[in-house]
Amino acid sequence: MNRNMKILVTGIILITIIIVSCDKEDDYVPVENSAFTESELAVLNQTLNLPSQLYNYANPNFPPHFTSEEANIADNTPDDNPITDFGATLGRVLFYDKNLSIDNTVSCASCHKQEAGFSDSNRFSIGLNGQLTRRNSMTIINARYFEDGRFFWDVRANTLEEQSLMPIQDHTEMGMELTALENKLQVLEYYNILFGKAFGNGQVTSNKIARALSQFMRATVSYNSKFDEGFALAGYPDDEEQMPDFPNFTPQENLGLDIFYRGRNGATCLYCHGNPQHVNDEAKNNGLDLSYTDNGLGEITANPSDMALFKVPSLRNIALTAPYMHDGRFETLMDVVNHYSTGVQDHPNLHFRLKDSDDPSPNSDVLRLNLTQEEKEALVAFLSTLTDATIATEEKYSTPFN
């Protein structure tokens, strides 16, 4: 091989290495350490209020029912985006930063408020220029445990990473084009530090934004409720259909548990909401109407059997997330209970669990629980035991901006 040819081959190899390195750069996650330096904090604290010792997002002290084989199988955290303390810290800042919207007025937290169970107390959220979103804001709590990893009421996002960028680009919600967002954040000094800590370099990319936001949302896990305490005291029962009374519950709460888990009056709450994380992977029809103006999953697939199917939301902190359903039609939990007691409509795609269990045919009657007032109030009381006060108030989930 002559000298010129050797130079040419060497050059090609070097260029290839550089290109591969650039492609891999976004996937690089450095070894995690635990603190910012004093000089980094001096810059960060001009805008943010971050602790020098990071909050623990990566290795929380989960109770056994959040580390079980079932929970680990359900965990949708991808291998290439594990939760790190620096990554989730960056995600927390991004989540609360109004710079992510085109006019600096809307953040992710504008529609997912901590005090409202990371949902929105408005029926429809307020976006750019006072525009309203089409659907009620779904809580992000325990999103980590949606095993199929699909998100939004119509499950149009295949992963949490994909979901995290969609509201940013939505013209009603935040209205940002991703390249413009990268350029906008790149000049903010605090992001140079935060991206560098989380991903090994300070370059802002939409891929890193998605990954950091997803880390923060996956770290937003509810496991400190009265239910969790009772579940532990009851010995972490694995047969949810035979759930025992909880020793820390009131008689009213245990009556609600009986309805929810053991099927008193034919209730089937367990089958859509019964796992310890109180989430469900599927989109289902729960008989809100006979005819829908919003057809949920069916609008995405155009499949008749998907019409009016909506993702089952997490029940964690449900007492804080009013109003309820995809369109926020129910103002209170009692309204929701009344629906399942006597209000379910016989839509063609009504989920089979809301049909008469004694008649499994497609033409079976709609299930009517016909709960007494005492039973309704007990079911509401049970649902309130799913409230986790720590996730609603703890600083590690709150705004980091001064």
N, C-alpha and C positions, 0 to 999 in steps of 0.2 A: 504494500500500500504506500503510495507516494505521500510526501509531506502535506500537500494541499488536501489530498483526500482525508488524511488523518485529522487535519484541522476541521474539515467539514463534518466528519463523523463526530468528533468531539463536541463541536458546536451544537449539532442536532441532539446529542445526549444531554447536554446542559440545558437546552431549551425545554426538552422533554421533562427533565427533573423539575424545572421551574414551574411548568404548566401543571404537573401532577401535584407539586407542593401547593400551588394556589387552589387547585380543586379540593385538596384535603384540608386546607386551612380552616374552612368553616366547620369541619368535623373535629377539630382539635379541642380537647378539654384538658386543661393542665391538672397536675396533681393539686388536690384541694388543700389549702391552708385555712387558717381560721380568723384572720384579722387583716384590717387595713393598716397601712403604715401611718405615722403621724402626718407626713406630708400629703398623703392621699386624702386623709380625713380633713385636712385644712382646706383642700379644694372642694371636696364633696359637701362639707358642712356650710359652704356659702349658699347652697341651694337646698340641701337635704339634711335630714336628721337621722343619720345611720350610726349604729353602735360600732365601736372599734372591734369588738368581738362579735362576730356574726351570729345571728339567730340560727338555731339548729333546724334546718329544713331537710337535710339529707338523711339524718338518722334519728327520727323522733322515737320516743318511747311508746310505741304502739302497744295496746293490750293484745292478748292472744287472739281474739277474734278478728284482728286486723293483720295478723301475721300467719294465719292459718293457711293450709294448702289451698282452700277455696278462695281466700282473699288474694293470695299470690297469683293464682291463675287469672283472676279477674283484673288484676293490676295491668293497665294498658301502657305503662311506661316503656318506651322503646329502648332497645339496647344502645342505640346511638344518641340517646338524650336522657341519661340518668340525672336525677335531681342532685345538684350540688348546692352548697350554701351560697357561694358567689353567684351561681346561675339563677337561683330563686330570688336572691336579693336584687339582681338586675331585673328579673321579671316583675318583682314588686314595684320597683321604680317605674318601669314601663307601664304597668297596669294603672298607675295613678297619674301618669304624666299626660297633661292635655296637649302637649306638643305632638302627640300622635294624631291629632285631628288637624284638618287643613286650616282652621281658623283659631286654633288654640283654645277651644271652648269645651271640648268633650274628651273624656278619657274612658278607658274601659270601666273604671269605677263609677262613672256617671250613671251607668245602667246596671252595675253590679255592686251595690252598696253593702259594706260590711255589716252595718247595723240592721239591714233588711235581709240578712242571711245571704248576702252576695246575690240578691235579686233586686227588684225595683218596686217600691211601694206604689208607683204609678201603674195604671193599667197598661199603658204603652209608654215606652221611654222617650225622652226628649233628645233629639239629635241636633244636627246642624240647622241653624236658622229657625229653631222651634219646631222642626218637622218631627212627626211622631213615627216610631217604629210600628211595624205591622203586627207584631206579636209581643206578648208579655215576656219580660226578661227572665230567663231560666237561671237558677242558682248554679254556681260553679262548684259548690261543695261536693266532695267525694266524686268528682268527675274522673278521678284516677281509677275508679272501680267500675266504670262502664266497660265491660270486658270486650265488646265488639269495637270500642273506640270511636263510635260514630256520634256526631254532635249536631246541635240545633233541633228544634221541634220537628223538622222534617228530615232529620238525620242526613243532611246533604254533605256534611264534612266527614271525611273518612278517618281523620285523626284529629287530636287536639291541636297539634301543630298547624294543620290546615285550617282548622276553625279559628285559631287566634288571629289570623291575618284577614279574615273575611270582613269583620265589622270595621276594621281600619280602612278598607277600600270601599265600603258601602257608601253610596252617595247620600243616604239619609242619615247615617250614623256618624262617620268620621271623615269620609271623603278624601283620603290620602292615596296618591299613587305611590307604589312601594319605592321606586327609585328616588322620588322626591323626599320620601320619609327618611331613607338612608342618608341622603345629603343633609337633611335638616338636623338629624340627630348627631351626625358626625362632627359638627362644629361646636357641640355642647361639651364643655370640658369634662363634666362629670360622667358622661357616657364613654369618653376615651378611657377613663379609669375603670369603669364598671365592666365594659366589654372586654378590656384587657384582662381583668381578674377572672372573668367567667370563661373566656374562650382563648386566652393566651395571646391575644393581640387586640388592639383597640379599634380595628376596622368594623364599622357598622354594616351589617347585611340583613336583609329581610329574613333569611334563614335563621340567623342568630336571634333576631327579635322573636320569631315564632317559637324557637326552642326555649328561650328564657321565659317568655310569658307562659308557656306550657309547664315549665318547671314550677313556677309560682302557683299556678292553678292546681297542679297535681299535689302540691304541698299543702293545699287548703283542705285538710281532712278533719272531719268531725268525729271525735271518739271520746269526748268527755261529757256526755249527757247523762241524765238520770237513768235513761235506758241502759247505757253502757255499764253503769255502776250495778244496776239490777241484774244485767246479763251475767256479770262476773260473779255476783253473790249467788246466783242460781246455778253456778258451775259450768257456764258456757255450754248450755244444752245444744246438741247438734240436731235434734229432731224438732224442727220449728213448728210442726203441726201439733206437737204435744208440749208446747212451751209452758213451763210451770209458772205459777204466780211468782212475782218478784218480791222479796222480803222488804225492799225499800219503797215499794209502791203503796199508795193508798188503796182502799177497797175500790174506789171509783176508777183509779188507773188500772188496777188488775181486771176489772170488768171490761174496760176498753181493750186491754191485752187479750182477754178471752175472745172478744169479737174479732179483733184483728188477726190473731194467730190461730185460734182453735175453731174458728168458723161458726161461732154462735149465730143463729138465725140464717145460716147458709152463707155468711160473709166469706169472700175470697180475697181479702186484702193481702194475705200472706203471699199469694202466688205472683203478684206484681211488685210487692214492696217488702218482702219478708226477710231478705238476707240481712246480716248484721250491719252492712253499710247502707241499707235501705235505698238501693238503686236498682235499675233494671235496664237491660241492653236493648230492648225492642221498642218499636213504634206500634201503638195499638189504638183501637177505637174504643172509647169508653162511653159511648152513647149520649153525648151532649145534645145532639140534634139528629133529626131524620135527614135533613139536607144541610150541607155546609157551603158557605161561601169561600172558606179556606179549606182546601183539601189536603194540606200537609204533605206527607210523603207522596201521595198520588199526583201532586203537581210536579214532582221531580221525575217520577217514573212513567206517568200516564197509564199505569196499570190499574184497571178497575178494582182489583182486590186491595190496592194500596190507598184508595181514596179515603180521606178523613182519618188517616192514621197519624198519630203524633207520639213523639218520644215520651216515655215514662220518666218524669223528673225524679231527682233525689227528694226523699222526705226529710232529710236532715235539716234541722232548724225551720221546719215547715211552719211553725207558729209565727215566724218572723217574715215569711216570704209572701204574704198576701199582697195583691189579689192572686187568684188561682186559675189554672188552666191556661192553654196556649193563648187565649184571648182575654185573660184576666176577668172573666165574667163573674166569678164568685168572690165576694169581698171578704168572707170569713170562712173559717174551717167548718162552722156549722152549716154554711151553705153547701160546702163540698159533701159533708155527711148526708145532708138532706137529698142531694142528687143521687148518691149511691143507695140511699134508703128507698126512695120512691120515684126518682126522676129519670132513670136511665131510659134512653130511647132506643127503639129496635132498629138501628141502622143496619143495612146489609152487611157491613164489615165489623159489626160489634164483636168484640173479643169473646171467645167462647166461655171464659170464666164469668162473664156477666150474663150468661144464659142459665136457665134452670138446669142444675146438675143432674136431676133425675131424668132428664130427657136430652140426650146428647145430639139429637138430630139438628140439622140447620134450621128447622122450623120451630125449634123449642121456644118457649116463652122467655121473656126478659126476666132476670132475677130481680125479685123485689124483697129487700131485707125487712121492710116495714118495722124499723127500729122504734122502740118507745123513746120518749123524751129522755128518760134516765139513761138508756143505752146510747143515745146520740151524744149526750153530754160526757158519758164515760169514754167514748171513742175520741172525742176532742181532747179530753184530759190525757189519754194515752199518747196521742200525737204530740202533745206539748212536752212529753218526757223525752222527745227526740231533740230538744233544744240544747245546744252546746254553748254556754255563755262565754267560754274562752275564745272560741272562733269569732264570736260577735264583737269582742272587745279587745282581744290581745293585740299588742303593738306590732308584732311580727307580721300581721295581716293588714295593718292599717296604712294610711298614707304616710310616706316617708318625707313629704315635702314640708319645708318650714312654713 
